[in-house]
Amino acid sequence: MKLDKYSFGIGDRFAKQGEAQLSAIMKAREQGVEITPVWNKSFREHENVGTKPQETRIEADKAVKALGWRDDYFVDADHIGMKNVDYFLDSSNFFTIDVADLIGKPVDEKKVNLFVEQHKRFIDEIDIPGIDQNIIISKEKIKEIASKYLGAIEEAGKIYAYIYSKKGLGSFVVEVSMDETNEPQTPAELLFILAGLEQKEIPLATIAPKFSGSFYKGIDYIGNINQFSKEFEQDVAIIQFAVEEFHFPKDLKLSVHSGSDKFSIYPAIRNVLNKFDAGIHVKTAGTTWLEEVIGLAQADGDGLKLAKEIYRKAFARFDELQKPYATVIQINQGELPHPESVDKWDSETFTSTLRHDPTNAKYNSNFRQMIHIAYKIAAAIGERFFIGLENYKEIIAENVTKNIYERHIKPIFLDEDK
């Protein structure tokens, strides 16, 4: 099993939109771009809505069969650690090993010194093709990096070894995630992180580093686009160097987490991919859920009433809902419309306020983020919500497919006129 050069993570909170999501991937294929679909869902998301990983697997299998997809596809155990990996073993064939919490944790000095000794051949100025300035590596620099990242590297090795012992070689792919931390990794840090992961014999498919700027859920990138572009280009260069130096799989690539709706950085990503002829894994989540709510509201009648009910209940439970997402959202409560006002909105006002279209004067990023974290409300509504999804499935599916293809896939992978 392998990922294509390009792969796309498609989150689906309620495992109802598999066919609509896969339709977007297939539209790209019709235009000559092969993208591997990866259905991703985290332990936190399963907990919030009371689902199990098997449901994501069933939905993916169902979509693949219904649409006649004949190539590889994956179900991602998203952001797992040793404490919850067992939960995903039977249903997943893609494991995002998240070791960000181990960055900076104390490491045995003997292990640090051994790492320095093992990599002393790099002590010099290293010329990395694609990076303008040579990277200066000293013994002290390697020791500093090892002290910071060796704990995370060792944990990744343990988790991979455990998954391998349960599933066997060739039955899954591995991503290592270090993006949920405060500062981006430097090129030198990423180089030695990869060196350490190679020592653990992890057949790495993708790695998710931290980039500068804010990748808040469901809204555009906030930050210096030129700085992001520079970091992204450097990371691609480091990966291509590491593939040759450490004998990683040839198709090792970067993963961009929280890639949903980061429209302003898509041109930079595309330019770098073209320059290096590089692959990428873009991971989205929450976008499909938002399109479900947009579809309900667009259907008007009972659908619009249901969408308003979700917002009203979410508004009343703001503190509870935002707490797990506090570091990845930026909601100004003062700019949230009051539910009494929303109750008077027509279908067009609700959808325009929610849909991510900054050119529309009604668009409100705070409202969008509030709905983004409100999927727990829909789960609590239960049967009425799922009946709504079924009753308006055609209009919802149209929104889901269009969002993934038009707003995400095309700007990154396709000419704009296709």
KETORPA-455526 format. One line per field, with one value per residue (C-alpha): residue number from 0; residue in three letters; chain; x, y, z. Coordinates in pm, 1 decimal, padded with zeros to 6 digits. Layout:
REM KETORPA-455526
num	(NUM ...)
residu	(ALA ...)
chaine	(A ...)
x	(X ...)
y	(Y ...)
z	(Z ...)
REM end
This chain:
REM KETORPA-455526
num	(0 1 2 3 4 5 6 7 8 9 10 11 12 13 14 15 16 17 18 19 20 21 22 23 24 25 26 27 28 29 30 31 32 33 34 35 36 37 38 39 40 41 42 43 44 45 46 47 48 49 50 51 52 53 54 55 56 57 58 59 60 61 62 63 64 65 66 67 68 69 70 71 72 73 74 75 76 77 78 79 80 81 82 83 84 85 86 87 88 89 90 91 92 93 94 95 96 97 98 99 100 101 102 103 104 105 106 107 108 109 110 111 112 113 114 115 116 117 118 119 120 121 122 123 124 125 126 127 128 129 130 131 132 133 134 135 136 137 138 139 140 141 142 143 144 145 146 147 148 149 150 151 152 153 154 155 156 157 158 159 160 161 162 163 164 165 166 167 168 169 170 171 172 173 174 175 176 177 178 179 180 181 182 183 184 185 186 187 188 189 190 191 192 193 194 195 196 197 198 199 200 201 202 203 204 205 206 207 208 209 210 211 212 213 214 215 216 217 218 219 220 221 222 223 224 225 226 227 228 229 230 231 232 233 234 235 236 237 238 239 240 241 242 243 244 245 246 247 248 249 250 251 252 253 254 255 256 257 258 259 260 261 262 263 264 265 266 267 268 269 270 271 272 273 274 275 276 277 278 279 280 281 282 283 284 285 286 287 288 289 290 291 292 293 294 295 296 297 298 299 300 301 302 303 304 305 306 307 308 309 310 311 312 313 314 315 316 317 318 319 320 321 322 323 324 325 326 327 328 329 330 331 332 333 334 335 336 337 338 339 340 341 342 343 344 345 346 347 348 349 350 351 352 353 354 355 356 357 358 359 360 361 362 363 364 365 366 367 368 369 370 371 372 373 374 375 376 377 378 379 380 381 382 383 384 385 386 387 388 389 390 391 392 393 394 395 396 397 398 399 400 401 402 403 404 405 406 407 408 409 410 411 412 413 414 415 416 417)
residu	(MET LYS LEU ASP LYS TYR SER PHE GLY ILE GLY ASP ARG PHE ALA LYS GLN GLY GLU ALA GLN LEU SER ALA ILE MET LYS ALA ARG GLU GLN GLY VAL GLU ILE THR PRO VAL TRP ASN LYS SER PHE ARG GLU HIS GLU ASN VAL GLY THR LYS PRO GLN GLU THR ARG ILE GLU ALA ASP LYS ALA VAL LYS ALA LEU GLY TRP ARG ASP ASP TYR PHE VAL ASP ALA ASP HIS ILE GLY MET LYS ASN VAL ASP TYR PHE LEU ASP SER SER ASN PHE PHE THR ILE ASP VAL ALA ASP LEU ILE GLY LYS PRO VAL ASP GLU LYS LYS VAL ASN LEU PHE VAL GLU GLN HIS LYS ARG PHE ILE ASP GLU ILE ASP ILE PRO GLY ILE ASP GLN ASN ILE ILE ILE SER LYS GLU LYS ILE LYS GLU ILE ALA SER LYS TYR LEU GLY ALA ILE GLU GLU ALA GLY LYS ILE TYR ALA TYR ILE TYR SER LYS LYS GLY LEU GLY SER PHE VAL VAL GLU VAL SER MET ASP GLU THR ASN GLU PRO GLN THR PRO ALA GLU LEU LEU PHE ILE LEU ALA GLY LEU GLU GLN LYS GLU ILE PRO LEU ALA THR ILE ALA PRO LYS PHE SER GLY SER PHE TYR LYS GLY ILE ASP TYR ILE GLY ASN ILE ASN GLN PHE SER LYS GLU PHE GLU GLN ASP VAL ALA ILE ILE GLN PHE ALA VAL GLU GLU PHE HIS PHE PRO LYS ASP LEU LYS LEU SER VAL HIS SER GLY SER ASP LYS PHE SER ILE TYR PRO ALA ILE ARG ASN VAL LEU ASN LYS PHE ASP ALA GLY ILE HIS VAL LYS THR ALA GLY THR THR TRP LEU GLU GLU VAL ILE GLY LEU ALA GLN ALA ASP GLY ASP GLY LEU LYS LEU ALA LYS GLU ILE TYR ARG LYS ALA PHE ALA ARG PHE ASP GLU LEU GLN LYS PRO TYR ALA THR VAL ILE GLN ILE ASN GLN GLY GLU LEU PRO HIS PRO GLU SER VAL ASP LYS TRP ASP SER GLU THR PHE THR SER THR LEU ARG HIS ASP PRO THR ASN ALA LYS TYR ASN SER ASN PHE ARG GLN MET ILE HIS ILE ALA TYR LYS ILE ALA ALA ALA ILE GLY GLU ARG PHE PHE ILE GLY LEU GLU ASN TYR LYS GLU ILE ILE ALA GLU ASN VAL THR LYS ASN ILE TYR GLU ARG HIS ILE LYS PRO ILE PHE LEU ASP GLU ASP LYS)
chaine	(A A A A A A A A A A A A A A A A A A A A A A A A A A A A A A A A A A A A A A A A A A A A A A A A A A A A A A A A A A A A A A A A A A A A A A A A A A A A A A A A A A A A A A A A A A A A A A A A A A A A A A A A A A A A A A A A A A A A A A A A A A A A A A A A A A A A A A A A A A A A A A A A A A A A A A A A A A A A A A A A A A A A A A A A A A A A A A A A A A A A A A A A A A A A A A A A A A A A A A A A A A A A A A A A A A A A A A A A A A A A A A A A A A A A A A A A A A A A A A A A A A A A A A A A A A A A A A A A A A A A A A A A A A A A A A A A A A A A A A A A A A A A A A A A A A A A A A A A A A A A A A A A A A A A A A A A A A A A A A A A A A A A A A A A A A A A A A A A A A A A A A A A A A A A A A A A A A A A A A A A A A A A A A A A A A A A A A A A A A A A A A A A A A A A A A A A A A A A A A A A A A A A A A A A A A A A A A A A A A)
x	(00000.0 00126.7 00019.7 00022.7 00256.3 -00040.0 -00276.2 -00563.0 -00701.1 -01077.8 -01232.3 -01593.6 -01733.7 -02039.8 -01919.5 -02206.1 -02033.6 -01784.6 -01924.0 -01941.7 -01582.9 -01452.3 -01636.4 -01407.2 -01098.7 -01236.7 -01304.6 -00935.4 -00844.7 -01058.3 -00828.8 -00516.6 -00419.0 -00398.6 -00470.5 -00496.6 -00800.8 -00738.4 -01035.0 -00904.3 -01067.9 -00908.8 -00977.1 -01110.0 -01359.7 -01480.2 -01524.2 -01716.4 -01974.8 -01982.0 -01853.8 -01596.0 -01316.5 -01497.7 -01767.9 -01512.6 -01381.8 -01732.7 -01810.5 -01483.0 -01536.7 -01895.0 -01794.8 -01517.1 -01751.6 -02034.3 -01815.0 -01595.9 -01268.3 -01001.4 -00685.2 -00548.7 -00729.4 -00669.3 -00838.2 -00620.5 -00591.4 -00535.7 -00310.8 -00271.1 -00037.5 00037.1 -00260.5 -00518.5 -00354.4 -00533.5 -00863.8 -00769.5 -00572.2 -00848.5 -00993.0 -00699.7 -00420.1 -00272.4 -00137.5 -00055.2 00181.4 00165.8 00469.4 00459.3 00402.7 00740.6 00935.4 01162.6 01113.1 01428.8 01637.2 01910.7 02240.1 02405.2 02150.1 02209.6 02585.8 02543.6 02323.4 02589.3 02857.9 02646.7 02595.4 02928.2 02989.8 02752.2 02968.1 03049.7 02867.7 02605.0 02496.3 02130.3 02006.4 01717.5 01829.1 02020.1 02254.6 02461.0 02346.8 02619.3 02632.6 02845.0 02870.4 02687.2 02407.5 02351.2 02349.8 02098.0 01866.4 01898.7 01820.0 01504.7 01371.7 01514.8 01231.4 00975.9 01178.6 01202.4 00829.0 00755.2 00977.4 00794.8 00451.2 00556.1 00707.8 00386.2 00168.9 00405.6 00384.2 00005.8 -00043.5 00274.2 00487.1 00322.7 -00028.4 -00018.7 00158.5 00304.8 00303.7 00488.0 00335.9 00528.1 00311.6 00121.5 00403.2 00490.9 00772.8 00853.0 01143.2 01451.7 01599.5 01875.7 01622.5 01411.4 01723.6 01819.4 01460.6 01456.3 01795.2 01658.5 01339.2 01546.2 01742.6 01411.9 01355.6 01023.5 00923.0 00799.0 00541.8 00484.6 00600.3 00402.8 00628.4 00522.1 00506.1 00500.9 00166.0 -00170.6 -00361.2 -00693.4 -00976.1 -01195.0 -01059.0 -00774.0 -00408.3 -00306.9 00055.2 00337.3 00283.3 00640.0 00775.2 00551.5 00663.0 01029.3 00980.2 00776.7 01041.2 01322.0 01135.1 01077.8 01448.4 01543.8 01312.3 01459.3 01809.3 01709.9 01560.6 01905.0 02108.3 01903.8 01745.4 01386.3 01116.9 01148.0 00795.4 00844.8 00664.0 00547.3 00208.6 00021.4 -00216.6 -00526.7 -00504.6 -00876.6 -00949.1 -00589.8 -00655.3 -00390.6 -00100.4 -00216.4 -00035.8 00289.6 00244.0 00176.0 00479.4 00712.9 00567.3 00620.9 00972.4 01085.8 00851.4 00749.7 00450.5 00231.6 -00031.4 -00292.0 -00503.1 -00843.9 -01099.7 -01427.8 -01480.4 -01727.7 -01925.7 -01953.8 -02080.3 -02343.2 -02472.3 -02456.0 -02654.2 -02917.6 -02953.1 -02957.0 -03243.2 -03453.4 -03759.9 -03681.4 -03317.9 -03270.3 -03450.2 -03210.8 -02905.8 -03035.2 -03096.6 -02739.1 -02607.9 -02841.8 -02736.9 -02369.9 -02385.2 -02519.7 -02239.0 -01951.3 -01711.9 -01756.5 -01721.0 -01421.5 -01213.6 -01069.9 -00997.6 -00871.7 -00528.4 -00661.1 -00950.3 -00974.2 -01331.8 -01423.6 -01741.6 -01839.9 -01869.2 -02090.6 -02450.8 -02705.8 -02928.6 -03237.4 -03101.5 -03001.6 -03352.8 -03476.9 -03227.5 -03334.9 -03148.3 -02921.6 -02811.1 -02724.0 -02526.6 -02347.5 -02244.4 -02112.8 -01961.4 -01592.9 -01609.5 -01423.2 -01552.6 -01905.0 -01977.5 -02193.3 -01915.9 -01825.8 -01520.4 -01627.8 -01965.2 -01791.2 -01554.8 -01843.2 -02025.5 -01697.2 -01667.3 -02041.0 -02053.1 -02098.2 -02433.9 -02545.7 -02443.8 -02658.8 -02956.0 -02912.5 -03181.3 -03337.1 -02999.1 -02933.2 -03281.3 -03199.3 -02879.5 -03077.6 -03364.6 -03130.4 -02849.3 -02835.3 -02786.6 -02542.0 -02340.3 -02320.8 -02177.2 -01930.2 -01793.8 -01772.5 -01593.8 -01323.7 -01271.6 -01316.9 -01175.9 -00907.2 -00794.1 -00796.3 -00581.4 -00316.7 -00308.7 -00487.0 -00496.1 -00765.9 -00967.7 -01024.2)
y	(00000.0 00343.9 00703.3 00876.5 01171.0 01380.7 01273.8 01450.6 01403.4 01436.6 01461.3 01352.9 01412.3 01189.1 00952.6 01044.1 01222.1 00964.9 00954.4 01332.6 01362.2 01091.3 01255.6 01557.3 01334.8 01165.5 01501.4 01580.4 01246.9 01331.6 01633.6 01418.1 01465.4 01149.9 01206.9 00936.6 00986.1 00953.9 00965.3 01108.0 01126.2 01172.6 01008.9 01342.6 01367.1 01011.4 01087.4 01407.6 01247.2 00896.9 00718.7 00445.0 00415.9 00122.4 00365.2 00570.7 00252.7 00143.0 00480.5 00483.0 00126.9 00207.7 00517.6 00334.3 00053.7 00284.3 00500.2 00221.4 00354.5 00094.9 00242.3 00260.3 00460.6 00502.0 00552.1 00765.7 00719.9 01090.2 01227.6 00904.4 00815.0 00498.2 00554.5 00532.7 00352.1 00023.6 00194.5 00225.7 -00090.0 -00288.8 -00013.7 00207.5 00164.9 00513.8 00620.9 00980.8 00940.8 01262.5 01315.8 01695.2 01669.5 01498.7 01784.6 01941.3 01668.3 01560.2 01293.1 01068.6 01248.7 00923.4 00888.4 01247.5 01197.6 00876.1 01058.2 01327.6 01065.4 00883.2 01200.9 01377.4 01338.9 01632.7 01873.0 02125.5 02358.0 02155.6 02261.4 02160.2 02195.7 02441.3 02632.3 02953.0 02951.5 02660.8 02511.6 02535.2 02228.9 02204.9 01940.2 02175.7 02224.9 01848.6 01809.5 02091.0 01937.6 01588.8 01718.1 01883.0 01616.3 01279.0 01205.4 01262.6 01052.1 00762.9 00774.7 00767.7 00462.4 00284.2 00355.2 00247.6 -00074.8 -00150.2 -00092.2 -00305.3 -00587.7 -00587.4 -00525.5 -00637.9 -00481.5 -00329.3 -00309.3 00057.5 00387.5 00618.5 00991.1 01156.9 01478.8 01750.5 02044.3 02107.9 02293.1 02660.2 02720.8 02590.7 02353.9 02500.1 02325.3 02182.7 02054.2 01887.1 01727.2 01562.9 01472.7 01276.7 01126.9 01005.8 00866.0 00674.6 00517.3 00387.4 00218.1 00393.9 00372.7 00727.7 00831.9 01188.1 01421.4 01716.2 01992.4 02319.9 02628.7 02993.7 03164.6 03047.8 02754.8 02812.0 02570.3 02643.9 02989.5 03124.3 03129.4 03418.2 03518.2 03622.9 03436.8 03503.6 03351.5 03047.3 03009.4 03020.3 02761.6 02533.6 02548.6 02479.5 02182.4 02033.2 02075.3 01906.2 01613.6 01558.4 01570.2 01327.5 01078.9 01039.2 01070.3 00843.2 00612.7 00700.2 00594.7 00803.3 00935.1 01080.5 01414.9 01701.0 01701.9 02026.0 01988.2 02204.0 02265.8 02342.1 02683.2 02807.6 02972.1 03242.9 02996.8 02758.9 02953.6 02936.2 02563.0 02504.1 02707.7 02509.8 02173.6 02265.2 02393.8 02075.0 01831.3 01734.5 01558.9 01667.3 01542.1 01806.9 01724.2 01885.1 01843.7 02008.7 02147.2 01875.7 01927.2 02297.2 02214.1 01991.1 02285.9 02511.0 02252.7 02232.4 02609.6 02635.0 02382.1 02628.2 02507.4 02243.5 02236.6 02604.0 02560.7 02279.9 02487.9 02773.6 02532.8 02408.6 02765.3 02867.4 02572.4 02619.2 02988.0 02896.1 02643.4 02850.3 02799.2 02422.6 02385.9 02612.6 02470.0 02168.6 02393.3 02702.7 02695.4 02642.5 02888.8 03266.4 03367.9 03720.8 03662.9 04025.0 03966.2 03659.1 03737.9 03677.2 03372.5 03594.4 03778.3 03456.2 03319.3 03597.0 03524.2 03383.8 03099.8 03327.8 03529.3 03219.0 03052.2 03373.9 03433.6 03078.3 02998.2 03087.0 03361.5 03672.2 03867.7 03840.4 04126.5 03897.1 03641.9 03621.6 03415.9 03413.3 03264.3 03007.5 02900.5 02878.5 02636.8 02453.6 02350.5 02284.5 01937.5 01797.7 01977.7 01803.5 01469.2 01543.0 01634.3 01287.9 01134.2 01463.7 01579.5 01259.6 01268.3 01621.5 01498.1 01228.0 01454.5 01710.4 01479.5 01596.1 01964.1 01877.3 01646.2 01917.2 02159.1 01903.9 01808.9 02167.3 02282.8 02016.3 02036.7 02405.5 02565.4 02316.6 02079.2 02317.3 02595.8 02347.6 02087.2 02215.4 02500.2 02742.2 02701.0 02328.1)
z	(00000.0 -00083.5 -00103.4 -00438.2 -00481.3 -00370.8 -00093.9 00072.3 00421.9 00438.9 00782.1 00822.2 01170.5 01122.7 00847.5 00615.1 00324.6 00197.4 -00155.0 -00183.5 -00063.4 -00294.0 -00584.5 -00545.6 -00560.8 -00871.3 -01038.6 -00993.1 -01149.5 -01451.7 -01491.9 -01477.8 -01112.4 -00904.5 -00536.0 -00271.6 -00045.7 00328.4 00564.9 00892.9 01233.8 01574.5 01908.0 02038.7 01755.4 01811.3 02179.8 02114.3 01887.8 02034.8 01723.3 01670.1 01412.5 01252.0 01137.9 00946.7 00785.4 00688.0 00532.1 00335.0 00209.2 00116.7 -00081.9 -00263.4 -00364.6 -00468.3 -00692.3 -00827.3 -00688.0 -00770.8 -00623.6 -00271.2 -00006.0 00364.8 00699.6 00925.7 01301.1 01341.5 01617.8 01811.2 02095.3 02286.2 02515.1 02236.1 01943.7 02024.3 01955.4 01585.1 01508.9 01342.9 01127.4 01026.3 00774.0 00817.5 01155.7 01242.0 01535.5 01736.3 01958.9 01991.4 02368.0 02406.3 02247.9 02507.3 02766.2 02955.5 02785.1 02925.2 02860.4 02753.0 02473.2 02369.2 02357.5 02158.5 01906.6 01868.7 01812.3 01554.4 01352.7 01390.3 01015.4 00967.7 01167.3 00898.7 00663.4 00477.1 00131.0 00089.3 -00270.1 -00267.0 00044.1 -00028.4 00270.0 00396.3 00726.0 00987.4 01209.7 01523.0 01792.3 02025.6 01772.6 01734.7 02112.0 02150.1 01889.8 02037.6 02386.5 02253.0 02015.8 02112.7 02354.3 02076.7 01832.7 02078.1 02147.9 01774.8 01747.5 02029.7 01885.0 01535.0 01668.6 01854.9 01546.8 01339.3 01593.8 01560.5 01188.4 01013.1 00741.8 00438.7 00579.7 00685.5 00632.9 00894.4 00948.5 01235.1 01360.9 01543.0 01441.8 01765.4 01933.4 01981.9 01736.3 01386.2 01347.5 01182.2 00877.7 01097.9 01349.8 01080.6 00934.9 01263.6 01348.6 01024.4 01107.2 01438.4 01286.9 01031.5 01314.8 01453.0 01114.4 01061.2 00691.8 00704.3 00442.8 00561.8 00835.3 00971.5 01105.1 01261.1 01041.5 01141.2 01163.8 01291.3 01142.5 01312.4 01243.2 00945.3 00855.0 00645.8 00744.8 00970.1 00944.0 00714.7 00385.9 00270.2 00590.0 00550.4 00189.1 00292.1 00567.2 00343.2 00069.7 00316.2 00461.7 00115.9 00042.6 00369.4 00297.8 -00047.0 00100.2 00377.6 00130.3 -00026.2 00292.7 00518.3 00258.4 00335.1 00086.0 -00229.8 -00187.5 00162.4 00173.0 00389.1 00553.9 00617.1 00909.6 00956.4 00583.9 00562.2 00410.0 00415.4 00082.5 00106.7 00130.0 -00143.9 -00419.8 -00221.3 -00165.9 -00532.7 -00643.6 -00418.0 -00522.0 -00886.3 -00822.8 -00648.2 -00824.1 -00470.4 -00322.1 -00033.5 00207.8 00293.6 00596.4 00636.0 00912.0 01001.8 00652.8 00556.6 00877.9 00799.3 00451.5 00608.8 00811.2 00504.4 00310.0 00582.0 00588.2 00211.1 00197.9 00398.7 00590.5 00850.9 00741.8 00820.2 01152.8 01242.9 01151.4 01369.6 01656.9 01638.7 01658.5 01940.7 02158.1 02072.6 02162.3 02507.0 02560.7 02424.2 02717.1 02714.5 02338.5 02291.7 02576.5 02387.1 02088.2 02271.4 02103.4 01749.8 01728.8 01752.9 01827.2 01928.6 02130.7 02085.8 01710.4 01739.0 01637.8 01910.7 01851.8 01859.3 01556.2 01381.8 01432.1 01201.3 00924.5 00590.6 00421.3 00217.8 00520.0 00721.6 00441.5 00345.0 00706.0 00739.8 00401.0 00377.0 00117.4 00238.8 -00062.5 00079.8 00320.7 00535.7 00600.6 00970.9 01065.7 01430.3 01338.9 01118.7 01396.2 01642.3 01413.3 01350.8 01716.3 01753.8 01599.2 01950.5 01956.5 01638.4 01788.1 02093.5 01874.3 01733.7 01515.6 01405.7 01280.1 01088.7 00938.7 00823.0 00656.7 00479.9 00375.4 00221.8 00117.9 -00243.8 -00166.4 00113.1 -00113.3 -00377.8 -00122.2 00015.0 -00327.4 -00449.8 -00135.9 -00155.3 -00530.6 -00607.1 -00293.3 -00193.4 -00467.8 -00762.4 -00609.4 -00494.5 -00771.1 -01082.9 -01330.2 -01219.7 -01538.3 -01489.4)
REM end
